Amino acid sequence: MTGTDPAPTRTRAVDLAVRALAAAGLAVDAYVHADLAARYDPISADISQGTLFRVEAALAALAALLLVVWWSRVSAAFAFLVAAGGLALLLIYRYNDIGAFGPFPDMYEPVWYGEKVLAVVAQAVAALGSLYLLFARPRRGRPRVA
């Protein structure tokens, strides 16, 4: 026996795999929203739905980048907020006709199609992965209580 504990290596490997999955989910989310943005430009109040899609794409891309290059609990929290917030809004507007309010257009769309399903799956994977990174990983630097 070498005296080294294999648990930290396993934890690091799991952390890296979860970070990669969460970042990939956010990257897919960014791609889908950027790809669909022009199609939704005509749906508009003061702000078009296409513009909101571009904002979601930018935030998801930034969150993915942060998970990859600057790992911290802050980046995991930001990734969770972007992924979970996007998922919540997608599901709300899929099942509820809220109508237009303030500067936001009526974004009710009661249908499922390929890219919407892809966005839901990607956002769910990213939200769950970033939630794991936020809470399930051991805190380093603190003594363990026996």
N, C-alpha and C positions, 0 to 999 in steps of 0.2 A: 504494500500500500504506500502510495506516495505522500499521503498526508494532505492532499488537496481535496477540496470539497467539489464534487461535480455539479452541485445545485446552482452555484452562481453562473456556471457556463450554460446550463440549461435555461436559466432565467434570462440570461442575455440573448440566447438564441430565440427564445419565445418572444422576448421584447422586440428583437429585430424583425421577426416574422410578422408580428402584429403591426409594427410600424409600417412595414412594407405593404401589408394588406390595407391598412387604413389609408396610406398615401395613394395606393392604387385606386381605391374606391373614390377618393377625392379627385384624383386625376380624371377618372371616367366621368364623374359628376361635372367637372369643369368642361370637359370635351362636349358632353351632351348639351349642356346649357349654352355654350358658345355656338355649337352647331345649329341649335333651334332658335337662337335669338332673332335672326332676320325674319323668320316666319312669324314671330309674335310682335314685330314692330307696329303693325297696324292697330293692335289692341292697345288703346291709349287713353289716358286721362291727362294729367299734367306730366306724368311719367309713363312711358310705354312699357308693356310687359317685356318687350325685347331688351330694353335697357335694364330691367330688373334681372333678366336672365344673364346679361353680361356681367352685372355686379356679382351674381351668384357664381358665375364661372371664374371671375377674378379672385373672389374670396376662397373658393375651393382650391384653386391653383396655389394660392399663397399658403393655405393650410397644409396642402400636400408637401410643398417645398419646405415649410418649417419642420414638419415631421421628419423629413429626410436629412436636412442639413443642420438644424438647430433643435435638438431634442431637449425638451424640458416639460414640466407639468403645464406651463403656460401654453406651449404649442399644442399639447394634447387637449387642453381645455378649449383653445380656439378651434381646433379641428372638430371637437365634439359639437360646439355651438354651431359651426357652419353646417356640418352634416346633419345633425338632429334638427336644426332650424329649417333647413331646406326640405328635409323629409316631412316634417310636420306641416309646412306650408303646402307642399305638394299634395299630401293626403287631405288636408282641410279643403283645398280648392277642388279636389277630385270629388268629394262627397257633399260639400256644402256650397250653396250659391250665396255668398256673402254680399255680392254686388260691389260696385265701385265705392270707395270711401277716400276722402281727402284727395291726395294727388295720385292714388293708386287706382288702376283700372279694374274692371270686373274680370277676374281671372278664372272663373268657374269653367271647368272643362271635365264633364262627366264621362270621359272615355279613357280606355287604356289603349296604348299602342306601344310598339317595340321600344322606342327611345325613352318613353315615360317609365316603363317597367325596368329598363336598364338603370335609369337614374334612381329609382326606388331601391333597387338591390345595392347599387354602389353606395348610396347615402346610408343605408342600413349597415352595410359592412364597415364603412368608415366610422359611423357613430358608435357601433359596438366596439370596434378596435380602439378608438380613442378613449372610450369609457374604461376599457380594460387598462390602457396605459395610464389613465388618470388615477384609478383606484386599486387595481388588483396587483400591481407590481410592488415588491417590497421597497420600503424606504431605505435608502443607503445612508450610512453615517450615523444611524441611531442604534444604540445598543438594544439587543433583543432581550426581552424579559423571559426568564425560564419558567 
